[in-house]
Amino acid sequence: MEVKIETSWKKLLEDEFGKDYFEELVEFVKNEYKNSIIYPPAKFIFNAFELTPFDEVKVVILGQDPYHGPNQANGLAFSVNERISLPPSLQNIYKEIKTDLGQKTKNTAGDLSNWAKQGVLLLNATLTVRSAMAGSHQNKGWEEFTDSVVRILSEKKKNLVFILWGNYAQRKGKVVDESNHLVIKSAHPSPLSAYNGFFGSRPFSKCNEYLKSQGKKIIEW
């Protein structure tokens, strides 16, 4: 099946695209875009892969679902389009950057493309969602696809940083080989759990210290 995705990823994921579950997923997603309002816009479904080719991945941050409000989702986990007000989780992420690094984020808004271009794969478990219906595209095949992305990263790369916020991301990250990669776990930045271990967890400095120790360029958060 022909899938429009960045070429290095396309080669690695070719097997997935031929599997029955993926063909069914494509049919489901096509129908959803035809009949409902779906986010992100179709051209941004694989934006995370587009902005962070396989060879350039240094850090992986796992999210769950795209945002389901108008003009928010842009295909990157936790990220929103320019001129959209910051969702609560992202506000808390920015607060932790300031505490952790002693300076504000380099981003002027909620668009995290700048991180993606530095090698941070911002991967949601589910890559599409119906407007105003959180979780509406869960259990349709996306999770199986993104599980194989995480597995491929763990097996084929060395010395990545996996940042796993909350139980969902931590379950998904169980396949990561911790002897080859740094895995940073904490509570989720959502207002419901941020005070239970996200604030003060210092993931950004830990990540950069590790990258530096591996001779890699640090991320400008």
N, C-alpha and C positions, 0 to 999 in steps of 0.2 A: 504493500500500500504506500502511495506517495504522501509523505507528510512533510510539510514545510517547516523545517527546523534547522538551526545552524549546523553547518556541515560536519564539524568534528563530533557533535552529539549524534547526528544522523547515523554516522558510521557505527557508533557504539550501541545505539538503540535499535538498529535495523531489525534485530530478532524480535524485539517487543512489538514492533509495528505489524509484524506478520501474524501475531497470535490472535486467537479467536476473541479473547476479551477486549483487545484493543480495537478490533474491527467493529465489535458491538458498541464500544464506547464512542467511536467516531460517528456511527449512525445516530446514537442517542444525542450527541452534542450538536450534530448538524440539524436535527429536528428541533432541538431546543432553540437554537439561534433563529430558526425559521419561524417558530410559533410563539416565542416569548421574548422578553427583554433579558439578555444574558450579559454578565460581566465576567472578565474584562471584554472590550471589543475583540472580535475574533482574531484580528491581526496581532494582538498582544498575548494570546494564550501561552506562547512559548518565549515570551520576552526575557525571562530569566536566563534561558539558554542562549538567546541571541546576544545578550550583553556580556555574558560570562562563558566564553568557549571553554571546552573541557580542559585544555592545556593551561588555561589561565586561572582555574579555580584554586584558591588558597584557603577560603573560609566557606562554610556552609551554614546558613541559618534556616531552620525549618519552621514554616508556618502551617496553618491548617487550611483555611478557606479564603478565597478572595473576598474583599469587601463587597457588600451587596447593595450599596447606595449609588445613586447616579454620579458618574464621572470620578469615582474614587479609584477603583482597581486598575492597575496598569501592568499586571502580570508578574509583579515582584512582591514577595511576602512582606507584609507590614508597611509597604510603600503606598502613597497616594499621589495622584497627579498634582502638578503645580496649582496654586490658587484654591486648593481644597483644604478645609480646616483639618488640623491634625487629629486623627482618631486617638482615643485615650491610651491605648497600648503604645502608640508611637510617641505620645507626649512623655510617657514614663521611660521609654527607651532613651529619649533625648535628655531627660533628667539624670538618668544613670550615667550617661556619657559625661555630663558636666561634673558630677560627683567623682566619677572614676578617673577621668583624665584631667580634671581641673580646668577644663575649658569647654565652651559650648561646641555642639556639632558644627562641622563645616557646611552642612546643608542649610539653605535659607528657607526651605519649605519641607514638605513631606515626601518629596520624590527622592527615592534612594538609588536612582540610576548611577550616581556617582560612586556608591559603594560597589555596585555590580561591575562597573568598569574597572575597579581595582582588584577584582577577583573574588568578590563575595557573592556566592550563589544564593539568591534569596528565593528559596523553593517552597511553595505551598504544596501540601499533600494532595489537594484537589485544585485543579487549575481553572475551573469555571464554576459559576453559581447563577441561579435565577434571581432576578431583581427582588429585593426585600424578603428573600427566603433563604436565610442562613442554612447551610448544610444541605441544600436541595440537590446538589450533584455528588453527594457522598455515596459510597458503595456502588458506583457505576463503572468502576475500573480505573479511575485516576489514581487511587491509592496504590494499586498494584504496579502501575507504571512508575510512580515516583519512588516506591520502595526499590524498584530495580535501579533507578538512578542513584539512590543512596548506596546500594550494594556495589554498583560499578565504581563509584567514587572511592569507596573503602578499599576495594580489591585492587584497583588499577593505579591508585595514586598513593603517595606516602606523605606523611607530615602535614596533613590538612588539619584545620581547626573546625570541629563541629560544635555549634552553639545550639543547645537544645533547651528551649524554654517551655516548662510545663510538662505534664505527664504525657500528653499526646505526642509531642515531639520526641520525648525520651523513649517512648515505646517504639516509635518509628526508627529511632537511631540505634536500637539494640543490635542491629547487624554490623555496626561500625567496629572495626578491629582496633581496640584501644591501645594495643601494643605498637600500632603504626601511626596513630593519629592522636591529637589532643581533643578530648571531649569535655566541653564545659556545660554543666547542667545547673539549672536553678528553677525557681518558680517562674511562672509566666508573667510578662509585664502588664497584663490586664489589671485594671483597678481592683478586680476581685481577689487577685493573688499577689500583686506587686509587693505588698508589705510582708508577705510570708516568705521572703527569701530572694526576691528579684533585686530589690533595692539593696545596695551594698555588696552585690555578688561580683562586681568588677570584671565582667566578661571582656570588656574592650581592651583593658590594659593586659589582662592575662593572654588574650589572643595575640596582641602585638609583641609581648615578651617572647612568646613561643615562636612567632614568625621570625623575629630577630635572631633567636637562638639557632634557627634553621638557615640563616643567611638570606632570608626573604625580606622583601620590602614591606614595611608595616602599612596598615590601613589607616588612611586619614578619615577617621570617623566624623 
